[in-house]
Amino acid sequence: PLLKKPERHKASVGPEHVRRLEQEQARIEALLRLPRAFVVSASTLAGAQVDLACTAARRLERNAVRLAGETPGFDAPDLLVYLNRQSDLLFMLARYIDAGESIGLDYAVISPEA
């Protein structure tokens, strides 16, 4: 039981997986009006939780890109694209959950005066 070796299942990610993520992102994006400012945080708990998932997905993407660069023979370009689209979709989903309302950063507030 505890010492049992975990089962491994070979899986592959291909262009069809990427296409489905892109379609879903486009569908959600069409329903939204995104803020014209950098989104600092979500305005709801659920949106914040999805933003956290997005952060984890971005970290996974960066680590996968690093692994691809350090591993001879790494051949999974669709996986890297998929991970990128996954984090994009999570960002859009968080905005959708927040009903387009997010806390934005007003650059005029933080830029030095001329």
C-alpha positions as CSV (number, residue, x, y, z in Angstrom):
1,P,0.0,0.0,0.0
2,L,2.2,2.9,1.0
3,L,5.3,1.3,-0.5
4,K,3.5,0.5,-3.7
5,K,5.0,2.0,-6.8
6,P,2.8,4.7,-8.4
7,E,1.2,3.7,-11.7
8,R,2.4,5.6,-14.7
9,H,0.1,6.3,-17.7
10,K,1.6,7.7,-20.8
11,A,-0.4,10.6,-22.1
12,S,0.2,13.0,-24.9
13,V,-0.9,16.6,-25.6
14,G,-1.5,17.5,-29.2
15,P,-2.7,20.3,-31.4
16,E,-6.4,19.3,-30.7
17,H,-5.9,19.9,-27.0
18,V,-4.4,23.3,-27.6
19,R,-7.2,24.2,-30.1
20,R,-9.9,23.4,-27.5
21,L,-8.2,25.6,-24.9
22,E,-8.0,28.4,-27.4
23,Q,-11.6,28.0,-28.3
24,E,-12.7,28.2,-24.7
25,Q,-10.6,31.2,-24.0
26,A,-12.0,33.0,-27.1
27,R,-15.6,32.1,-25.9
28,I,-15.0,33.6,-22.5
29,E,-13.1,36.6,-23.8
30,A,-16.0,37.4,-26.1
31,L,-18.2,37.7,-23.0
32,L,-15.9,40.2,-21.2
33,R,-14.8,43.7,-21.3
34,L,-11.3,43.6,-19.9
35,P,-9.9,46.5,-17.9
36,R,-7.5,48.8,-19.7
37,A,-5.1,48.6,-16.8
38,F,-2.8,46.0,-15.4
39,V,-5.0,43.6,-13.3
40,V,-3.5,43.5,-9.8
41,S,-6.0,41.2,-8.1
42,A,-9.4,39.7,-8.4
43,S,-12.5,41.2,-6.8
44,T,-14.1,38.0,-5.5
45,L,-12.8,35.0,-3.6
46,A,-13.5,32.6,-6.4
47,G,-11.7,34.9,-8.9
48,A,-8.7,35.1,-6.5
49,Q,-8.7,31.3,-6.2
50,V,-8.6,31.0,-10.0
51,D,-5.8,33.6,-10.1
52,L,-3.9,31.5,-7.7
53,A,-4.4,28.5,-10.1
54,C,-3.2,30.7,-12.9
55,T,0.0,31.6,-10.9
56,A,0.7,27.9,-10.4
57,A,0.1,27.2,-14.1
58,R,2.5,29.9,-15.1
59,R,5.1,28.5,-12.7
60,L,4.6,25.0,-14.2
61,E,5.0,26.5,-17.7
62,R,8.3,28.2,-16.8
63,N,9.6,25.0,-15.2
64,A,8.6,23.0,-18.2
65,V,10.4,25.4,-20.6
66,R,13.5,25.2,-18.4
67,L,13.3,21.4,-18.4
68,A,12.9,21.3,-22.2
69,G,16.0,23.5,-22.5
70,E,18.0,21.3,-20.1
71,T,16.9,17.9,-21.4
72,P,18.4,16.5,-24.6
73,G,15.8,15.0,-26.8
74,F,12.9,16.7,-25.1
75,D,10.3,16.7,-27.8
76,A,6.9,18.0,-26.6
77,P,6.4,21.4,-28.2
78,D,2.6,21.0,-28.0
79,L,2.9,20.5,-24.3
80,L,4.6,23.8,-23.9
81,V,2.0,25.6,-26.0
82,Y,-0.8,23.8,-24.0
83,L,0.7,25.0,-20.7
84,N,0.8,28.6,-22.0
85,R,-2.8,28.5,-23.2
86,Q,-3.9,26.9,-20.0
87,S,-2.6,29.8,-17.9
88,D,-4.1,32.2,-20.4
89,L,-7.5,30.5,-20.0
90,L,-7.3,30.6,-16.3
91,F,-6.6,34.3,-16.3
92,M,-9.7,34.9,-18.5
93,L,-11.8,32.6,-16.4
94,A,-10.8,34.6,-13.3
95,R,-11.9,37.8,-15.0
96,Y,-15.2,36.1,-16.1
97,I,-15.9,34.9,-12.5
98,D,-15.3,38.5,-11.4
99,A,-17.8,39.6,-14.0
100,G,-15.2,41.8,-15.6
101,E,-14.6,43.6,-12.3
102,S,-11.0,43.5,-11.2
103,I,-8.7,45.7,-9.2
104,G,-6.5,47.5,-11.7
105,L,-3.3,49.4,-11.3
106,D,-3.5,53.0,-12.4
107,Y,0.0,53.8,-13.8
108,A,-0.6,57.5,-13.5
109,V,-0.5,57.0,-9.7
110,I,2.9,55.3,-9.6
111,S,4.7,57.1,-12.4
112,P,7.1,59.8,-11.5
113,E,6.0,63.3,-12.2
114,A,7.7,65.1,-15.1
